[in-house]
């Protein structure tokens, strides 16, 4: 389904309707500009126990609107999002407390800017899936 709970449709935004919500699942917003990378992350997380992707976004505006609607526990945010930009999106997610855990994703090692923007962790694109999963679990473990 494309759109949002408030009836406004944002092109490219995807809301995933889960069959049931399990309190033990970490709900996830994947906000990545590249459709290929976004689809790979959604597929990987969807195949793992403990994670439930509730929304996908390709722009900063979509990410913020979906985070306000779904309040995910974890937000994966591309530093190069179009629209508001990744760093601004991360900062706003943190400031408005729209997600408990924010992990920044990027093409260049930029952990300092991620931390300054409000992310709990930074993962470089192309990181092996096992290392990405370890970073996500580590970032989520301290935020219960």
Number of C-alpha atoms within 10 A of each C-alpha: 10 14 17 19 12 9 7 10 14 16 12 15 22 21 19 14 11 10 6 6 12 12 8 10 13 18 21 26 29 27 32 28 21 15 14 9 15 19 14 12 19 19 12 13 18 15 11 10 10 14 20 24 23 23 27 28 28 23 26 27 19 26 28 22 20 27 27 17 14 19 20 23 21 25 28 26 31 31 26 19 23 16 13 17 16 26 23 16 26 30 18 17 25 18 12 11 14 23 22 18 26 31 24 30 27 20 13 10 13 15 18 12 14 24 18 12 21 22 26 22 20 26 23 16 15 11 12 9 12 9 11 18 15 11 17 21 14 13 19 19 10 9 11 7
